């Protein structure tokens, strides 16, 4: 993985740039000391590290606007950063760029229960939204495993999902509006508390744009009433193929669970040793199926899922009898990533998506790849929507093992595309999958995507080196036709 060559002239201006930023963000909001920069040198993809030139921590949208305007006018690259939980290197710093940290944007600004929405700043953690509205019987549906730490701004950047995304959607299905600062400092608003905005679907474009188009400073999210009833089934199988067939059977029967997750034997054992959730240890695969809604509907669907599971060779089935037991079933799955960290010095967390019907084939071919590379793999899946999270176990202290893990992961992602899937489900492209983009897109596709970036960021200063394997100059690509007259995005309110 190679990043763009740093601009020595910008690095030489470090003191000048820091002084300008201190004029915008006084006090301790500008970090330049090498030791103090170290916490920002990596995100959740810890295999790659690069200290930034400077870190700046604004507290207001006006400060963000002035920072971006300065960087635009002075040719300084900017990497936006939330909590740094990205697993694709989306917040990996640049030696000749600043990190724009949004950790101080951590307030819930408004909750409107009548219209079922909340207005929050991007540094608010995912779980904090549900905690804030829980006493009134509401919650925020997308729930990544890192929800206790990851921020809503980062969720928007990567279009995060979670165990309940099968029924309730990814971040893009639960965001109603954004306040965004463009690279030239312009502040715009898109959408709002209403369901749909007129004009271009810029909200859909920006959600999942990985910090390449602008910096989000305020978010309006949809909140939902908690279901009347929610119960979970814990179902064991003698093989991953049987579990995969059960997933297809449930969806094929027209049942849409609130969540449906799958774990294989290594992941089951790691999670049970870590959390003691009560998982069976004598099975090769485990499904957690949650059904929610009116009590009578849930009871009926539990019976249907039981029948489908037994028809697919289930060897054990438990149904949660209390809310505490349901939460415990999920606790092991939510803790699967840190649990696997206890059984291997390092692991490489992948993210690809496949058609559900190809799951048994993909699992079999991944097992063959594991033998080929001589590396173990623990599998956890958002099984209902085909989003795979293989965890490749390796030891970075052993020469060549990181490179071998990366090659193994690249083959898994190529396999996902080969069977009709995509390179990512919710972790984004970042630097991890950047050089694999041609496996899924033609050069014409990639150039058209870059034209959209050029409309927002003509100088390519926002998070360069991410997503695109080759970054063309905007002048080489020609104009992208989303302008009307001389004004960009004329239907968006200006501030």
N, C-alpha and C positions, 0 to 999 in steps of 0.2 A: 504494500500500500504506500503510494507516494503522494505527498502533498505538494502544492505549488511551491516553487522556489521563493523564499522570503525576499522582500524588498529591502535591501540594505539601507537605502536612503531613508525609508520610514523608520527603521530600527534606530538609525543615528539621530532621529528627531524625538526620541523617547521623552526626554526631559521637557521639550517644548510641548509635546502632545499632552503629557501629564499636567503641565501648568494650565493649559487651556481647559482640560477636563475639571481641574480643581476650581476654575472660575465658574463652572456650571454646577458641580456637586461639591460643596465645601466639606470640611471636616475629614472624617475617615472614609469617605465614599470613593476615594481613588487609591488603588493599591499598586505599588511599584516594586516593593522589596521582594527579592527572589524567594525567600522563605515563605513570605505571606502569599505569593502567587502559587505556591506548590499545590494547595488544595484544589486549584482550578485547572490543573494540567491534564486532567482526564475526566471523562464521564463514566457511565457504567460499563463501557467497553474498555476495560482497564489495560488491555494488551497494548494500547497506544497512548503515549503521553507526550505532551508538548506544552511547556509553560507559555502563557500568553505574554504579549508585550506589556499590557496594562490591564487591570480589572477596574471597572467603574460600576458603582452600585447606586443608581438613581432612586429617588423616592416618589417622583411625580411624573406625570405624562409630559409636562412642560420641559422637565429636565431631559427626558428621553428624546424629545423633539430637538432640543438644542444640541445634544450629543450627536445625534444622527446627522443634523445639518452640518455640524463641524466636520464630521468624518467624511461626509459627501464632498464638502468644499475642499478638503485637504487630502483626499485620496487615502483614507485610513480604513482598513477592513474591520468589520464588526461581526463577532460571533455572539448571538443572543444565547442566554443560558438561564434555565429555570433551576431545578434541584439537582441537575446533573445525573439523573437516573437513566438517561438514554443508553440503550444497549447496542446502538448502531454507530456510535461515534458522532452523533449529530451535533454535540456541543464540544467536540475536540477543538482546542484553541489553535491559533495561528501565531507563529513567532513574530510576525509583523502586523498583528491585529489586536484589537482590544476585545475583551470579553465584557459584554453588557449584561450584568447579572440583575435579575428581577426579583431577588429574594425579599426585598423590602416592600414589594407590592403584594401584601399579604392580608388584605382586609376584605371581608364580605360587606359590600356596600349597601345592598338592599335585597329583601326577600318579598316577593309578591305571591302570596298563596292563592289569591283569586285567579291570577293568570298563570300560576304554576311555573314561575321562573325566579331566578336569583341572579343578581348582578355581583360579580366577584372580580377581584384583581388577579392577574395571572400567577402570582406567587402563592395563592391559596392552595393547600394540598387537596388532592382529590377527595380523600376521606373527610376532610373538614367540612365540605359542603353538606354531606349526608348527616354529619354530627350536628350541624347548625340547624337543620330543618327536621331532625328526627323526632323531636318532642311533639311536633305538629302532625306527625304521621306521614312525612314525606322523605324522599331520598333522591340522590343523584345516581342514575343507573350505571354508567360506565365505571368499572371497578378493576383496574389493572392490579396485578399482584403486588405492585409497589405502591398501592394507593395511600398508604400511611405516609409516604415520603414524596411521591411524584406530585408535581404541581399542574394545575389546570392549563397554564400556558404551555407547558411541555406536552401535555395530552393533546392540545390543539396542533402543535407542531408535528407530532407523529401520528395523529388520528388514532389514539390509543383505544383499546377495547377492554377486555376483561372477561371474567367467567360468565357474566350475564349479557354479553353482547349478542348472543344468538337471538334472543327474543326482543331485547330493548335497544340494540344497535350500538355502533361505535360512537366515538366523540362527535363525528360529523352529524349524526342523527339526533344529538342532544344539545347542540349549540344553536342559539337563536340570533346572537348578535356579537359583534366585535368592535372595539375601538382599536385602531391600528395606526402606528406611526411609520410612514414611508421613509426611505433612506435619505430623502432631501429634507426631512423634518416635518413634512405635511401630515396633519392629523386627520384621519377620516373615520367615519362610523359606517358600519355595514350591518344591516338587519336591526333587530331590536326585540322587544318582548312579544311581538306578534309572530305568527307561525311562519309566514313566508314573506320575503322581501321582493319587491319588484325589480325588474332589470336583470342585468347579468347575475349569474349565480357565483358571485365573488366569495360568498361565505363558504361554499363548497370547495372553491379553488384554494382558499387560504388554509382551510383545515387539512392538515397533512402536508403543508408546503415546507416544513423542516427549516424554518427561519430564513428562507431564501428570498422572501417577498416583502417582509416588513416585520415590525416588532409589535406584538399584541400587548396592550396596556389595560384592557378591560374586557370582560367576557359576560355575556348574558346566557345562562344555561337553563335548560328545561329541568324542572324537578317533577317527580311523579309521586302519587300516593302509594304508600306501601301496600302490597297485596294483602287481601284479607287473610289468606292462608299460604304458607310456603312449607313444603316438606321435601326432603331429599332422600334418594335411594342410593345405597352403596352396593354395587353389583360387581362380583368377581367373575373372571373368565379364565379358562385354561389356556387361552392364546390371545395374542393381540388381534389376530385375524377375526376371532369370534367376537371380540369387543367391537371391532370396526364394523362388522356385519350388523351388530345390534344397533349401533348408531344409525346406520343406513335404514334399518327397519323402523326405528322410532320416527325418523323424519319422513320416511316413505308412507307411514301411517297417518301423516298429517298432524302429528303432535309436535308442538314447538315448546320445548321446555324452557324455563327461565334460565337454566344453564345446563350444559352437558360437557363434562370434562373427562379426560382419559389419562391414565398413568400406566407405565409398564413396570415390570418387577423391580428394576433398580430404583426407580423414582418412588415406588410404593414403600420399599424398605427404608430408604433415606428419610422420607417424610414421617413414617411411623416412628422411627427411632428418635426423630427430632421433636415431634409434636404429641405423639401418643394419641392419635385421633381414633384409634380402634380399627385400623385398616387390617384386612386379612393378609397374612404373609405367605399363604400357600397358593397364591394365584399368579398368573403371568400378566394379567391386565386388570385394571379396575376402572369402572365407570362411576362417576357421581352425576346423578340426574336429578335436577331440582324442578319441581312442578309448583306453579303458583297460580292464585286466582281464588274464586269462590270455593268454599270448602267442599261442596258437593262435586264440583268439577275436578278438583284436585284428587279426591278419593277415586273418582272414575278413571282418571288418567293414570293413577298409580297402578290400578289393576291392569290397564292396557300395557303399560311399560313392563310390568311383571311377566305378562304373557309373551311379549316380544323377547325379553331377556332369556326366558326359559327355552324358547324356540331356537335361541342362538347359543345354547350350551352353557348358560350361567351356572356356576357352581356354588354360589352363595349370594344371598340378597338380604339386606337390612333396610328398614324404613325408619327414618327419624321419628321419634315419638314425642319430641319436645323441641322447642326453639334452641335450647342449649345443645342438644345432640345435632341438630341441623348445622349450627355454627361450627361444631367440632368436626363434622364431616368435611366442611370447607376449609377448616384451619390447616389441615395437612396439605391440601392443594395450594392454598395461598402461600404456604411456607416452603413449597417444593424447591425453589431456587436456592434459598439459603441452606436448606437441608442437604442438597446435593453438594454444596460447598464444604460440608463436613466430611465427605467421603473421597474428595479429590483435592489436590493442591490448587488446581485451577479448573475452570470449565468455560466452554465457549457456547453461549446461548444463541441458538439459531431461531429464525422466524420466517416461515414460508407458509403458503396456503395452497391447498389442493382440492379438487372435487372430492366430496365425501366418499363417493363410490370407489375411488382409487386408493383409499386408506390401507386396506390389507396389502395391496401390491407395493405401495410405497414403504410400508413398515418392513416387508420382506427384503426389499432392495437396500434399505438402510442397514439392516442387519448384515447383509453381505458387504456393504461398504465398511462397516465397523470391523469386520474380519480383515478386509483388505488393508485398512490403515493401521490395524493393531491398536485401536483406541476404543474404549468403552463409550457407550452413549446411553443416557437416561432420557426417556421420552415423556413429556407432558404436553397435552393437546387441548385446545379449545375444539373438542371433537365435533361439536354440532355444526360449526361453520368451516371445518377443515383447516384451521389455523394450527400449524405444528410448531412446537418449541423443543426440538432436540437439544439436549445438553451434552456436548462432547467433552469428555473428561480427559485432561492432559496435565502435564507437569512442566511449567515454563522453565524450570531449572534444568530440564533435560534438553540438551542441544537438539534443535530441529523439531521438537514436539509441537511448539506453537505453529510453525509453518505447516506441519502435517495436519493439525486440527483445522487450520484455515482451508487447506485443500479439501479435507473431508467435508467441511461446511459448505464450500463452494459446490461440491458435487451434489450435496443434498438440495441446494437451491436450484441447480440445473435440473435435477430430477423433478422438482416441483413444477417448473415451467414445462418440462417435457410431457408431463401427464395432464397438462391443461390448467395448471395453477399459476401462481404469481410469486414474485421474489419476496414479498413481505405482506404480512397481515396487519401488523400494528406497531412494529418497532421502527419502521422507516428504513430508508436506504442509507443515509449518512455516508460514512466512508466504508463501512463494512461491505455493502452490496454495490457500491458505486461502479466498480470495474466489471460487475456482472450484468449491468443494465443492457448491454448489447445482446445478451442471451434472450431478452424478452422484447426489446424494442429495436426497430431499424434505426439507421442513422437519421432518416427523415423524421421519424417519431421524436428522437432526442432533440433534433434541431428545433422542431416545433415547440417542444416543452421549453427550450431555452429562449425562444422568442417571447413566451409569456413572462419569463424572468426578466428579460430585457425591458419589457413594458413597465415593470416595477422598479428595476434596479439596473439602469443602463451601464453603470460603471462596474458592475459585478463586485460590489463591496460587501454585500450581505452573505455571510457564511460561504465564501468561495471554497472550492475543493470538495464540496459535498454533492452527492446525488449524481452529477454528470461526470462520466469518465473523461470527456474532453470538453473543456469550456471554451466556446467560441466567443470572439468579440462580437458585440451586438451589431456593429456596422457590417460584419460579414454575413449576418443572418437575415438582414432586411427587417422591415417593420412587421409587428404583429398587429392585426387589425382589431384592436379593442378600443380604439380612440374614436371620438366623435368631434369633428372640428379640431380645435387646438387644445381642448381640455381633456385630461384623462379622467375616466370614470365620472362623467358629469352628473350622474344621478345620486352620488354619495355626498352627504352633508360635509361641508368643510368647517374647520374651526381655526 
